[in-house]
Amino acid sequence: MVSSLVFTRIYYLFSILSVDKSKINFYNFIFTMRSLIAVAFFIILHTHALAAVVTAQWVYKISVIKGAPTPDMATKAIATAGSVFGAVTVAQGADAASVEAKGFALRSNIKVATLLSMLDSNLNMVRQSSGLFVNNIASTQRYSDKRGSTPELLMAVNPRLRQLTFSNGPGTARSEAMKTEVVDLAMLPYAFIGRPAPKAATPLVFTDGKMLFTTLLSPRHENVKVAGQLVPAVRLTGTAAGGSLDLWVRATDSYPLVMRIGLDAKYGLVLEQEVQAVPATLVMR
């Protein structure tokens, strides 16, 4: 939105241009044109410079910790393959997001490998997220997670009451007080996008649409090879619910590169998602 200051300046400049042309000398004309150009750049910078369209293709892989429990059929299949091949590609993902200075909207599609879909037809998922940036961190206001024919998971924020509502299908499952900002699992890789990577330890609360997880992300510079190129990056490391979380983002603008979640306590699996192409810069509109 263009500020009232800009409108006032435009009105003033056009009032100058609307006076008798015989009274405008060459120098006034040059001054006026320069001012108009400056205002034009001001408008462009304030309305578009911080808006970016982000599209990302991801590959999801799982590796297995030896001797880990594998309680369900799909996990057992992954564990068996992982014991042979080390890491198994389990899904492909495609994200499309609009990121602005104050807010974001994301749609994320994940399609699992054929073997897994045969074992469980409800593993393919569509996730949608929208929200704000608060203190330079994504804060989800609404998140949905739809997997196959299962009921849709939904998390919504009531900003007036500072309350989080979680539902699974028709009706409200539960509500709880919103003690701090929360980012959903789909938006988690993009939590800092458009801003330089964090330089200090950063507390973060995230959700899978069912419950909340709290972590403290500690940064360290660590270049990472992605899509055939070595990218100057920051690695953010933390723990949550007995598992581990590692997120590599580009140092300059926090574009997500790799995210690794260790499901050690329950499954003994490590899920890693790696982006398949890294843009030279965020595509601005």
ZAKOLLUM-457890 format. One record per atom (N, C-alpha, C, CB): x, y, z; atom name. Coordinates in steps of 0.02 Angstrom, whole numbers. Atoms other than C-alpha are relative to their C-alpha. Glycine has a CB too. Example, Ala and Ser with C-alpha at 12.3 -4.5 7.8 and 13.67 -1.06 7.14 Angstrom:
<nodes>
> px,py,pz,atom
> 45,-59,0,N
> 615,-225,390,CA
> 45,60,0,C
> -50,1,62,CB
> -42,-59,-3,N
> 684,-53,357,CA
> -39,55,37,C
> 20,23,-71,CB
</nodes>
This chain:
<nodes>
> px,py,pz,atom
> 42,-59,0,N
> 0,0,0,CA
> 44,62,0,C
> -48,0,61,CB
> -40,-61,4,N
> 69,171,-47,CA
> -22,47,55,C
> -6,33,-69,CB
> 16,-42,-58,N
> 78,289,100,CA
> -31,66,-22,C
> 63,14,41,CB
> 31,-65,14,N
> -17,454,111,CA
> 53,51,-19,C
> -40,25,60,CB
> -55,-45,18,N
> 152,541,98,CA
> 12,-2,-75,C
> 63,-20,38,CB
> -11,7,72,N
> 172,472,-77,CA
> -55,36,-39,C
> 3,-74,-20,CB
> 56,-32,35,N
> -2,531,-130,CA
> 6,76,5,C
> -66,-24,30,CB
> -9,-72,-8,N
> 34,703,-59,CA
> 53,26,-47,C
> 18,17,72,CB
> -55,-20,44,N
> 196,712,-156,CA
> -22,0,-74,C
> 60,-45,10,CB
> 23,4,69,N
> 113,656,-317,CA
> -47,57,-16,C
> -36,-68,-13,CB
> 47,-55,10,N
> -27,783,-296,CA
> 37,65,-9,C
> -50,5,58,CB
> -39,-61,4,N
> 100,920,-268,CA
> 35,6,-68,C
> 52,2,56,CB
> -37,-1,63,N
> 201,873,-422,CA
> -46,12,-59,C
> 38,-64,-9,CB
> 46,-10,56,N
> 51,863,-536,CA
> -32,70,3,C
> -55,-53,1,CB
> 25,-69,-4,N
> -11,1030,-470,CA
> 50,48,-32,C
> -13,20,73,CB
> -52,-40,33,N
> 156,1101,-530,CA
> -8,-5,-75,C
> 70,-21,22,CB
> 5,11,73,N
> 133,1024,-701,CA
> -62,31,-29,C
> 2,-74,-15,CB
> 62,-25,27,N
> -43,1091,-716,CA
> -3,76,-5,C
> -57,-23,43,CB
> 0,-72,6,N
> 5,1275,-704,CA
> 16,21,-70,C
> 50,31,49,CB
> -13,-27,66,N
> 28,1387,-854,CA
> 69,-19,-24,C
> -8,77,0,CB
> -64,25,24,N
> 165,1309,-959,CA
> 50,56,-14,C
> -10,-41,-64,CB
> -46,-55,15,N
> 236,1480,-1002,CA
> 38,22,61,C
> -38,59,-29,CB
> -32,-20,-63,N
> 282,1502,-819,CA
> 50,-52,24,C
> -51,13,53,CB
> -46,52,-21,N
> 383,1343,-810,CA
> 63,6,-41,C
> -31,-71,-7,CB
> -62,-5,38,N
> 563,1373,-858,CA
> 33,-69,-5,C
> 48,51,32,CB
> -34,64,13,N
> 684,1237,-910,CA
> 22,-33,64,C
> 60,12,-45,CB
> -25,29,-62,N
> 757,1214,-736,CA
> -57,-28,42,C
> 39,52,39,CB
> 58,26,-36,N
> 586,1194,-655,CA
> -24,-66,-30,C
> -56,51,1,CB
> 22,61,34,N
> 543,1065,-786,CA
> 45,-59,18,C
> 0,11,-77,CB
> -47,53,-17,N
> 701,965,-752,CA
> -11,-23,72,C
> 72,23,-9,CB
> 11,17,-70,N
> 671,973,-564,CA
> -62,-42,9,C
> -5,65,42,CB
> 63,37,-6,N
> 492,915,-585,CA
> 6,-71,-26,C
> -55,37,-38,CB
> -7,67,29,N
> 537,769,-697,CA
> 42,-44,45,C
> 30,5,-70,CB
> -42,39,-45,N
> 674,714,-579,CA
> -40,-21,62,C
> 62,40,22,CB
> 40,16,-58,N
> 552,720,-434,CA
> -51,-55,-16,C
> -36,63,26,CB
> 48,52,20,N
> 423,618,-530,CA
> 34,-68,-6,C
> -32,19,-67,CB
> -37,63,6,N
> 554,486,-569,CA
> 16,-27,69,C
> 65,11,-40,CB
> -16,22,-68,N
> 605,480,-386,CA
> -62,-29,33,C
> 27,58,42,CB
> 63,26,-29,N
> 423,457,-333,CA
> -17,-68,-30,C
> -57,49,-11,CB
> 14,64,33,N
> 402,319,-462,CA
> 41,-56,30,C
> 13,6,-76,CB
> -42,51,-31,N
> 550,225,-391,CA
> -22,-14,71,C
> 73,22,-1,CB
> 25,9,-69,N
> 482,255,-215,CA
> -59,-47,1,C
> -18,67,31,CB
> 61,42,4,N
> 315,177,-263,CA
> 19,-71,-16,C
> -49,28,-53,CB
> -20,68,20,N
> 398,28,-348,CA
> 32,-36,58,C
> 47,2,-59,CB
> -36,32,-55,N
> 511,-6,-200,CA
> -47,-19,57,C
> 54,45,26,CB
> 44,12,-57,N
> 371,7,-73,CA
> -58,-47,-15,C
> -26,65,25,CB
> 56,44,16,N
> 243,-95,-167,CA
> 22,-67,-26,C
> -45,34,-50,CB
> -18,62,32,N
> 345,-230,-251,CA
> 66,-31,24,C
> 4,11,-71,CB
> -67,26,-11,N
> 523,-248,-190,CA
> 3,-58,49,C
> 45,56,25,CB
> -2,53,-49,N
> 481,-361,-45,CA
> -51,-55,-15,C
> -12,29,68,CB
> 46,54,19,N
> 358,-470,-140,CA
> 38,-49,-45,C
> -63,27,-36,CB
> -36,50,39,N
> 430,-633,-207,CA
> -45,-60,-13,C
> 64,-22,36,CB
> 33,63,16,N
> 359,-784,-295,CA
> 52,-55,7,C
> -31,1,-72,CB
> -47,55,-14,N
> 442,-944,-234,CA
> -30,-65,-24,C
> 17,-3,76,CB
> 19,68,19,N
> 429,-1112,-320,CA
> 60,-45,15,C
> -22,-5,-76,CB
> -55,46,-18,N
> 530,-1260,-257,CA
> -21,-72,-10,C
> 21,12,74,CB
> 9,72,8,N
> 545,-1442,-303,CA
> 45,-35,52,C
> 16,-24,-73,CB
> -36,34,-53,N
> 598,-1560,-163,CA
> 3,-75,-13,C
> -33,15,67,CB
> -4,72,-4,N
> 658,-1738,-149,CA
> 6,-19,73,C
> 61,-28,-42,CB
> 0,23,-69,N
> 622,-1828,14,CA
> 32,-69,4,C
> -73,-2,28,CB
> -35,64,-9,N
> 737,-1967,72,CA
> -3,-20,74,C
> 72,4,-25,CB
> -1,26,-68,N
> 736,-2078,225,CA
> 58,-48,8,C
> -68,-35,18,CB
> -52,48,-18,N
> 882,-2166,305,CA
> -19,-30,68,C
> 71,34,3,CB
> 21,38,-58,N
> 870,-2292,446,CA
> 57,-10,49,C
> -29,-67,-21,CB
> -49,15,-53,N
> 962,-2308,611,CA
> -6,-74,17,C
> -12,45,63,CB
> 0,73,-12,N
> 1011,-2489,639,CA
> -29,-17,68,C
> 70,-29,-7,CB
> 30,23,-62,N
> 910,-2580,770,CA
> -59,41,23,C
> 51,-1,52,CB
> 55,-44,-20,N
> 772,-2450,769,CA
> -67,-36,-5,C
> -1,63,-44,CB
> 67,30,4,N
> 590,-2496,802,CA
> -35,24,-63,C
> -41,18,63,CB
> 38,-18,61,N
> 479,-2498,646,CA
> -71,-27,8,C
> 34,-30,-65,CB
> 64,26,-22,N
> 300,-2513,708,CA
> -54,-10,-53,C
> -26,44,51,CB
> 53,9,49,N
> 198,-2500,549,CA
> 27,-27,-66,C
> -37,66,-12,CB
> -18,35,60,N
> 197,-2582,378,CA
> 43,42,-47,C
> -62,-23,-36,CB
> -38,-44,44,N
> 258,-2433,277,CA
> 70,12,26,C
> -37,67,-10,CB
> -65,-12,-30,N
> 398,-2399,399,CA
> 45,-61,-5,C
> -8,21,73,CB
> -39,61,7,N
> 453,-2580,394,CA
> 28,-7,-71,C
> -43,-61,18,CB
> -24,3,69,N
> 464,-2571,204,CA
> 58,47,-11,C
> -58,16,-48,CB
> -55,-49,6,N
> 571,-2415,216,CA
> 62,-26,34,C
> -21,68,30,CB
> -57,25,-38,N
> 681,-2495,348,CA
> 36,-56,-37,C
> -23,-25,69,CB
> -29,54,39,N
> 707,-2649,241,CA
> 41,26,-58,C
> -54,-48,-25,CB
> -36,-29,57,N
> 755,-2547,89,CA
> 59,41,23,C
> -48,44,-42,CB
> -54,-42,-25,N
> 860,-2429,193,CA
> 59,-40,23,C
> -25,42,56,CB
> -55,42,-23,N
> 961,-2570,266,CA
> 43,-25,-58,C
> -27,-60,40,CB
> -36,22,60,N
> 1009,-2618,88,CA
> 33,58,-36,C
> -47,-37,-47,CB
> -24,-55,42,N
> 1027,-2451,1,CA
> 26,60,39,C
> -55,23,-45,CB
> -24,-56,-40,N
> 1068,-2334,146,CA
> -51,54,6,C
> 63,28,-30,CB
> 51,-52,0,N
> 947,-2196,98,CA
> -48,-14,-57,C
> 31,71,-7,CB
> 52,17,49,N
> 783,-2218,5,CA
> -40,63,-16,C
> -46,-55,27,CB
> 44,-55,20,N
> 690,-2087,-97,CA
> -72,-21,10,C
> 13,21,-75,CB
> 68,21,-17,N
> 514,-2092,-28,CA
> -53,46,-28,C
> -7,-2,75,CB
> 52,-46,25,N
> 428,-1940,-104,CA
> 32,56,-41,C
> -40,30,58,CB
> -18,-60,37,N
> 435,-1791,-222,CA
> -48,55,24,C
> -5,-10,-78,CB
> 42,-55,-23,N
> 371,-1620,-168,CA
> 4,60,-46,C
> 20,20,70,CB
> 2,-61,40,N
> 319,-1461,-256,CA
> -34,55,42,C
> -38,-11,-68,CB
> 27,-56,-39,N
> 294,-1295,-165,CA
> -9,61,-45,C
> 47,17,58,CB
> 11,-64,33,N
> 222,-1132,-229,CA
> -21,50,54,C
> -54,-5,-58,CB
> 13,-48,-54,N
> 224,-979,-117,CA
> 5,71,-25,C
> 48,-11,57,CB
> -6,-72,9,N
> 197,-793,-119,CA
> 24,29,66,C
> -68,33,-23,CB
> -30,-27,-61,N
> 307,-703,6,CA
> 5,76,-6,C
> 70,-31,12,CB
> -3,-72,-2,N
> 286,-519,50,CA
> 32,22,65,C
> -70,31,-8,CB
> -34,-27,-60,N
> 360,-405,181,CA
> -36,-20,64,C
> 5,76,-5,CB
> 38,12,-62,N
> 219,-438,305,CA
> -36,-67,2,C
> -49,54,9,CB
> 39,62,-1,N
> 142,-603,252,CA
> 21,-49,-54,C
> -71,16,-7,CB
> -17,54,47,N
> 146,-764,152,CA
> -60,-44,-12,C
> 60,-42,27,CB
> 49,52,15,N
> 39,-897,70,CA
> 37,-56,-36,C
> -60,27,-44,CB
> -37,58,26,N
> 104,-1072,30,CA
> -47,-58,-15,C
> 54,-21,50,CB
> 33,64,16,N
> 37,-1227,-57,CA
> 53,-51,-13,C
> -49,7,-61,CB
> -51,51,5,N
> 138,-1385,-41,CA
> -32,-68,-15,C
> 42,-4,66,CB
> 24,65,20,N
> 105,-1550,-130,CA
> 55,-52,8,C
> -26,1,-72,CB
> -48,55,-7,N
> 193,-1712,-85,CA
> -30,-64,-28,C
> 21,-9,75,CB
> 22,63,29,N
> 178,-1870,-188,CA
> 51,-53,18,C
> -9,6,-78,CB
> -46,51,-23,N
> 252,-2026,-113,CA
> 16,-50,-55,C
> -29,-36,61,CB
> -21,51,47,N
> 342,-2165,-204,CA
> -54,-54,-8,C
> 67,-32,22,CB
> 53,49,15,N
> 236,-2301,-285,CA
> -5,-54,52,C
> 14,-31,-68,CB
> 2,54,-49,N
> 286,-2435,-160,CA
> -38,21,62,C
> 71,-20,19,CB
> 33,-23,-61,N
> 229,-2330,-13,CA
> -74,12,-11,C
> 33,64,25,CB
> 70,-13,14,N
> 67,-2278,-97,CA
> -40,-65,-5,C
> -8,40,-64,CB
> 33,65,2,N
> 28,-2462,-124,CA
> -12,-26,71,C
> 42,-51,-39,CB
> 7,22,-69,N
> 55,-2495,61,CA
> -50,43,38,C
> 67,2,35,CB
> 45,-46,-35,N
> -43,-2342,117,CA
> -20,55,-49,C
> 33,31,64,CB
> 23,-48,51,N
> -148,-2240,-5,CA
> -10,70,28,C
> -65,-24,-30,CB
> 12,-65,-31,N
> -164,-2097,119,CA
> 64,39,16,C
> -40,-9,63,CB
> -63,-34,-14,N
> 18,-2042,117,CA
> 10,62,-43,C
> 58,-47,-10,CB
> -5,-61,41,N
> 3,-1917,-27,CA
> -36,57,37,C
> -31,-11,-70,CB
> 29,-54,-39,N
> -34,-1747,47,CA
> 2,67,-36,C
> 35,6,66,CB
> 2,-70,22,N
> -82,-1568,7,CA
> -2,42,63,C
> -61,14,-48,CB
> -3,-43,-59,N
> -33,-1438,136,CA
> -4,73,-23,C
> 65,-12,40,CB
> 7,-71,15,N
> -82,-1254,135,CA
> 11,40,63,C
> -69,15,-31,CB
> -18,-42,-58,N
> -17,-1117,247,CA
> -4,73,-19,C
> 71,-18,24,CB
> 0,-73,10,N
> -45,-930,263,CA
> 11,33,68,C
> -67,24,-32,CB
> -14,-34,-63,N
> 11,-805,391,CA
> 38,64,-9,C
> 38,-46,45,CB
> -36,-64,-4,N
> 118,-657,440,CA
> 73,-13,18,C
> -33,46,53,CB
> -68,1,-27,N
> 299,-618,476,CA
> 2,44,62,C
> 52,24,-53,CB
> -3,-36,-64,N
> 322,-569,658,CA
> 71,-6,26,C
> -52,-30,51,CB
> -70,-1,-22,N
> 494,-516,717,CA
> 45,-40,-47,C
> 6,-27,72,CB
> -40,31,53,N
> 564,-581,551,CA
> -5,-77,-2,C
> 71,20,7,CB
> 12,72,1,N
> 496,-758,579,CA
> -72,-13,-23,C
> 14,-33,70,CB
> 67,17,24,N
> 348,-838,490,CA
> -45,-20,59,C
> 3,-56,-52,CB
> 49,16,-52,N
> 193,-848,601,CA
> -64,-23,-35,C
> -13,62,47,CB
> 57,28,35,N
> 58,-962,534,CA
> -66,22,32,C
> 4,-76,-1,CB
> 67,-17,-24,N
> -122,-901,548,CA
> -50,-54,-17,C
> -22,67,-30,CB
> 44,56,20,N
> -202,-1047,457,CA
> 41,-53,-36,C
> -59,25,-45,CB
> -37,56,30,N
> -134,-1219,411,CA
> -46,-59,-9,C
> 60,-20,43,CB
> 39,60,12,N
> -217,-1368,330,CA
> 44,-55,-29,C
> -59,15,-48,CB
> -39,59,22,N
> -152,-1544,295,CA
> -50,-53,-20,C
> 49,-25,57,CB
> 48,50,26,N
> -254,-1661,184,CA
> 40,-58,-29,C
> -47,30,-53,CB
> -36,60,21,N
> -191,-1839,161,CA
> -50,-52,-26,C
> 42,-29,59,CB
> 43,50,30,N
> -282,-1953,40,CA
> -73,12,19,C
> 21,-68,21,CB
> 71,-4,-18,N
> -459,-1990,101,CA
> -11,13,74,C
> -35,-64,-20,CB
> 7,-12,-72,N
> -423,-1953,284,CA
> -27,70,12,C
> 68,-9,35,CB
> 26,-68,-16,N
> -505,-1803,371,CA
> 57,51,-2,C
> -34,0,69,CB
> -50,-54,5,N
> -416,-1637,346,CA
> 19,25,69,C
> -27,57,-43,CB
> -24,-33,-60,N
> -308,-1574,486,CA
> -1,75,-10,C
> 73,-24,18,CB
> 3,-73,6,N
> -333,-1390,520,CA
> 22,32,65,C
> -71,23,-18,CB
> -21,-41,-57,N
> -245,-1268,635,CA
> -13,73,-18,C
> 76,-12,18,CB
> 16,-70,14,N
> -309,-1090,646,CA
> 13,42,62,C
> -74,8,-22,CB
> -16,-46,-55,N
> -263,-939,751,CA
> -57,51,7,C
> 67,37,-13,CB
> 46,-55,-16,N
> -387,-823,835,CA
> 42,55,30,C
> -58,-23,48,CB
> -47,-50,-26,N
> -278,-667,850,CA
> -29,43,57,C
> 22,46,-56,CB
> 30,-42,-52,N
> -403,-573,958,CA
> 4,-34,68,C
> -73,15,-17,CB
> -3,38,-63,N
> -409,-711,1089,CA
> 69,-29,14,C
> -50,-56,-2,CB
> -65,32,-5,N
> -229,-765,1059,CA
> -9,-74,16,C
> 44,35,55,CB
> 19,69,-11,N
> -293,-941,1041,CA
> 12,-42,-63,C
> -74,-6,21,CB
> -11,48,55,N
> -246,-1092,933,CA
> -56,-52,2,C
> 69,-34,5,CB
> 52,51,5,N
> -382,-1209,871,CA
> 23,-55,-46,C
> -66,31,-25,CB
> -19,58,39,N
> -343,-1384,809,CA
> -62,-42,-13,C
> 55,-42,36,CB
> 57,43,16,N
> -472,-1490,717,CA
> 22,-54,-48,C
> -58,41,-30,CB
> -14,58,43,N
> -473,-1657,629,CA
> -68,-25,-25,C
> 39,-56,40,CB
> 66,16,25,N
> -627,-1672,520,CA
> -52,48,29,C
> -18,-73,17,CB
> 53,-46,-24,N
> -796,-1597,571,CA
> 6,13,75,C
> -69,-29,-17,CB
> -1,-17,-71,N
> -803,-1505,735,CA
> 69,22,23,C
> -23,-58,41,CB
> -62,-23,-29,N
> -669,-1431,846,CA
> 28,-52,47,C
> -10,67,37,CB
> -32,50,-43,N
> -547,-1552,925,CA
> 21,31,66,C
> 61,-31,-35,CB
> -23,-32,-63,N
> -467,-1434,1050,CA
> 27,69,-15,C
> 54,-44,34,CB
> -29,-67,5,N
> -407,-1258,1082,CA
> 50,9,57,C
> -55,55,3,CB
> -47,-15,-54,N
> -261,-1191,1181,CA
> 26,70,-9,C
> 58,-51,0,CB
> -26,-68,1,N
> -184,-1025,1225,CA
> 61,5,-45,C
> 17,24,71,CB
> -57,-12,44,N
> -63,-954,1099,CA
> 52,41,40,C
> -22,38,-66,CB
> -49,-33,-43,N
> 89,-914,1207,CA
> 54,36,-40,C
> 32,-50,46,CB
> -49,-31,44,N
> 202,-871,1061,CA
> -19,-14,-72,C
> 72,-26,15,CB
> 15,12,71,N
> 204,-868,871,CA
> 17,-72,-18,C
> 40,49,-45,CB
> -8,70,20,N
> 191,-1038,786,CA
> 6,-3,-76,C
> -60,-43,25,CB
> -7,12,72,N
> 250,-1095,614,CA
> -16,-73,-13,C
> 72,19,-26,CB
> 19,68,15,N
> 181,-1250,530,CA
> 57,-37,-35,C
> -63,-2,-44,CB
> -53,42,26,N
> 284,-1395,463,CA
> 15,14,-74,C
> -17,-72,9,CB
> -11,-15,71,N
> 258,-1348,279,CA
> 40,64,-9,C
> -67,5,-36,CB
> -33,-65,5,N
> 317,-1169,307,CA
> 66,2,37,C
> -46,54,27,CB
> -61,0,-41,N
> 457,-1218,426,CA
> 64,12,-40,C
> 5,-66,36,CB
> -62,-14,37,N
> 593,-1224,291,CA
> 7,73,-22,C
> 4,-44,-62,CB
> 1,-69,23,N
> 542,-1048,239,CA
> -9,50,58,C
> -56,10,-51,CB
> 17,-41,-59,N
> 527,-979,416,CA
> 34,68,0,C
> 19,-37,62,CB
> -38,-62,-2,N
> 659,-844,388,CA
> 9,31,-70,C
> 68,-11,32,CB
> -13,-18,69,N
> 645,-820,199,CA
> -7,75,-12,C
> -46,-38,-45,CB
> 0,-72,15,N
> 683,-648,130,CA
> 40,41,48,C
> -69,25,-2,CB
> -42,-34,-50,N
> 790,-605,280,CA
> 67,-36,5,C
> -36,0,70,CB
> -64,34,-11,N
> 974,-640,316,CA
> -9,-56,51,C
> 54,49,23,CB
> 5,57,-46,N
> 997,-806,406,CA
> 16,23,71,C
> 49,-57,-22,CB
> -12,-18,-70,N
> 992,-794,597,CA
> 73,-7,19,C
> -43,-43,46,CB
> -69,2,-24,N
> 1158,-755,680,CA
> 5,-22,72,C
> 31,69,-9,CB
> 1,20,-71,N
> 1106,-798,857,CA
> -51,-56,9,C
> -17,60,46,CB
> 48,54,-15,N
> 1012,-943,937,CA
> -70,28,0,C
> 16,-32,68,CB
> 68,-24,10,N
> 828,-926,893,CA
> -51,-51,23,C
> -11,17,-74,CB
> 53,46,-22,N
> 682,-1006,987,CA
> -54,-4,-54,C
> -30,23,67,CB
> 51,10,51,N
> 548,-1079,874,CA
> -50,-52,24,C
> 32,-21,-67,CB
> 53,48,-14,N
> 381,-1164,901,CA
> -32,-18,-67,C
> -53,29,51,CB
> 31,21,63,N
> 313,-1268,757,CA
> -51,-55,13,C
> 54,-26,-49,CB
> 55,47,-8,N
> 164,-1381,727,CA
> -8,-44,-61,C
> -65,36,15,CB
> 17,45,55,N
> 116,-1531,621,CA
> -75,0,-12,C
> 25,-71,15,CB
> 72,-3,5,N
> -67,-1482,637,CA
> -35,-37,55,C
> -22,-26,-66,CB
> 29,38,-55,N
> -93,-1594,788,CA
> 23,26,67,C
> 19,-74,-6,CB
> -28,-22,-64,N
> 23,-1531,924,CA
> 57,49,-13,C
> 24,-60,42,CB
> -54,-49,5,N
> 160,-1404,960,CA
> 66,-31,21,C
> -15,61,43,CB
> -67,22,-16,N
> 347,-1434,964,CA
> 43,63,11,C
> 30,-46,-56,CB
> -42,-57,-15,N
> 474,-1315,1040,CA
> 73,-18,-10,C
> -12,24,72,CB
> -71,12,11,N
> 655,-1300,987,CA
> 38,65,6,C
> 12,-33,-68,CB
> -45,-57,0,N
> 803,-1183,1000,CA
> 51,-13,-56,C
> 35,11,70,CB
> -43,10,57,N
> 894,-1165,834,CA
> 65,38,8,C
> -36,21,-65,CB
> -67,-31,-7,N
> 1081,-1133,849,CA
> 33,3,-69,C
> 44,-41,50,CB
> -28,-7,67,N
> 1165,-1064,692,CA
> 75,-9,-3,C
> -17,68,-27,CB
> -71,-1,15,N
> 1334,-1097,617,CA
> 8,-2,-76,C
> 37,-60,34,CB
> -12,-2,72,N
> 1404,-1061,445,CA
> 26,-67,-24,C
> 51,56,-17,CB
> -18,65,27,N
> 1417,-1217,341,CA
> -23,-4,-72,C
> -30,-58,43,CB
> 18,5,71,N
> 1423,-1221,152,CA
> -28,-69,-15,C
> 61,15,-45,CB
> 32,63,16,N
> 1313,-1355,76,CA
> -6,-6,-76,C
> -70,-5,34,CB
> 5,12,72,N
> 1313,-1434,-97,CA
> -71,-22,-16,C
> 51,-53,-23,CB
> 69,13,20,N
> 1140,-1428,-174,CA
> -7,11,-75,C
> -49,45,40,CB
> 12,-6,72,N
> 1089,-1457,-355,CA
> 65,13,-38,C
> -50,57,-14,CB
> -63,-5,35,N
> 1271,-1472,-406,CA
> 40,62,14,C
> -12,-4,-71,CB
> -38,-61,-16,N
> 1327,-1307,-330,CA
> 10,7,75,C
> -35,62,-28,CB
> -16,-12,-71,N
> 1411,-1259,-167,CA
> -29,68,20,C
> 76,-3,12,CB
> 36,-61,-19,N
> 1302,-1131,-79,CA
> 23,23,69,C
> -76,-12,-1,CB
> -15,-27,-67,N
> 1361,-1018,65,CA
> -64,-2,42,C
> 28,73,-5,CB
> 61,13,-38,N
> 1238,-1070,199,CA
> 11,7,75,C
> -27,-69,-16,CB
> 0,3,-73,N
> 1194,-1066,383,CA
> -40,-61,19,C
> -30,66,32,CB
> 34,60,-25,N
> 1149,-1227,471,CA
> -31,17,68,C
> 48,-61,6,CB
> 36,-12,-62,N
> 1016,-1209,607,CA
> -17,-67,31,C
> -64,43,-13,CB
> 6,65,-32,N
> 1017,-1353,730,CA
> -37,5,66,C
> 69,-31,11,CB
> 37,2,-62,N
> 896,-1398,868,CA
> -27,-70,13,C
> -56,51,-1,CB
> 32,64,-17,N
> 802,-1539,954,CA
> -72,15,19,C
> 37,-37,59,CB
> 71,-7,-18,N
> 616,-1568,981,CA
> -30,-68,9,C
> -38,41,-54,CB
> 36,62,-14,N
> 514,-1708,1059,CA
> 43,-62,-8,C
> -61,-5,-45,CB
> -44,57,3,N
> 663,-1823,1071,CA
> 33,-11,-67,C
> -37,-60,19,CB
> -31,6,66,N
> 711,-1799,889,CA
> 44,61,-14,C
> -53,-7,-54,CB
> -45,-54,19,N
> 830,-1684,797,CA
> -28,39,-60,C
> 69,-27,-17,CB
> 21,-43,55,N
> 802,-1540,676,CA
> 61,38,-25,C
> -57,49,20,CB
> -54,-38,32,N
> 930,-1470,554,CA
> -28,33,-63,C
> 61,-45,-17,CB
> 24,-38,58,N
> 891,-1335,427,CA
> 58,40,-28,C
> -60,46,20,CB
> -51,-39,34,N
> 1014,-1267,300,CA
> -34,52,-44,C
> 47,-46,-43,CB
> 29,-54,40,N
> 969,-1098,225,CA
> 56,42,-30,C
> -47,44,42,CB
> -50,-44,31,N
> 1061,-981,107,CA
> 13,59,46,C
> -23,24,-70,CB
> -19,-50,-49,N
> 1156,-855,211,CA
> -31,68,-14,C
> 75,6,3,CB
> 20,-68,17,N
> 1099,-701,116,CA
> -75,13,10,C
> 17,14,-72,CB
> 72,-12,-1,N
> 910,-725,111,CA
> -41,-58,30,C
> -25,13,-70,CB
> 33,57,-33,N
> 870,-887,206,CA
> -42,-43,-47,C
> -44,25,55,CB
> 34,46,46,N
> 813,-977,49,CA
> 15,-71,23,C
> 23,11,-75,CB
> -12,67,-29,N
> 789,-1158,109,CA
> 36,-47,-49,C
> -66,-32,20,CB
> -40,45,41,N
> 911,-1288,45,CA
> -11,-73,20,C
> 75,17,7,CB
> 9,68,-25,N
> 899,-1444,154,CA
> -33,4,69,C
> 69,-38,4,CB
> 27,7,-67,N
> 793,-1492,303,CA
> 3,-74,19,C
> -73,27,5,CB
> -8,69,-24,N
> 828,-1648,406,CA
> -33,-7,68,C
> 75,-20,4,CB
> 35,12,-62,N
> 714,-1715,541,CA
> 16,-71,23,C
> -77,10,-8,CB
> -16,66,-27,N
> 773,-1858,651,CA
> -57,-25,44,C
> 64,3,41,CB
> 55,30,-38,N
> 629,-1967,711,CA
> 27,-56,45,C
> -56,-27,-47,CB
> -38,51,-34,N
> 748,-2059,825,CA
> -40,-37,53,C
> 61,31,32,CB
> 32,30,-59,N
> 642,-2088,979,CA
> -53,-52,-18,C
> -30,54,43,CB
> 56,43,15,N
> 492,-2168,896,CA
> 14,-51,-54,C
> -59,41,-19,CB
> -8,43,58,N
> 546,-2239,729,CA
> 73,-18,-17,C
> -31,32,-60,CB
> -70,12,19,N
> 735,-2228,716,CA
> 14,17,-72,C
> 18,-71,13,CB
> -8,-21,70,N
> 719,-2143,547,CA
> 23,72,-3,C
> -67,-9,-38,CB
> -20,-69,13,N
> 795,-1984,476,CA
> -31,19,-67,C
> 78,8,-1,CB
> 32,-25,61,N
> 689,-1889,349,CA
> 37,63,-23,C
> -75,15,12,CB
> -37,-58,28,N
> 784,-1769,236,CA
> -33,23,-64,C
> 74,-18,-13,CB
> 27,-29,62,N
> 712,-1653,105,CA
> 52,49,-28,C
> -68,36,13,CB
> -51,-41,33,N
> 829,-1570,-20,CA
> -30,34,-61,C
> 62,-42,-19,CB
> 26,-37,58,N
> 784,-1434,-144,CA
> 39,-19,-62,C
> 3,76,13,CB
> -31,24,62,N
> 820,-1478,-325,CA
> 28,54,-44,C
> -50,-39,-38,CB
> -27,-57,38,N
> 861,-1305,-392,CA
> 4,60,47,C
> -43,16,-64,CB
> -10,-58,-43,N
> 927,-1148,-310,CA
> 1,62,-45,C
> 65,-6,42,CB
> 0,-60,41,N
> 880,-981,-390,CA
> 57,47,19,C
> -67,37,6,CB
> -54,-48,-15,N
> 1015,-848,-404,CA
> -23,51,51,C
> 22,35,-65,CB
> 29,-47,-48,N
> 899,-733,-308,CA
> -74,-12,2,C
> 16,75,-19,CB
> 73,5,-2,N
> 718,-723,-254,CA
> -29,39,-59,C
> -28,26,67,CB
> 32,-33,57,N
> 607,-680,-403,CA
> -48,52,24,C
> -36,-52,-45,CB
> 40,-55,-26,N
> 536,-509,-366,CA
> -54,19,-50,C
> 44,60,17,CB
> 55,-27,40,N
> 371,-440,-431,CA
> -9,73,15,C
> -65,-38,12,CB
</nodes>
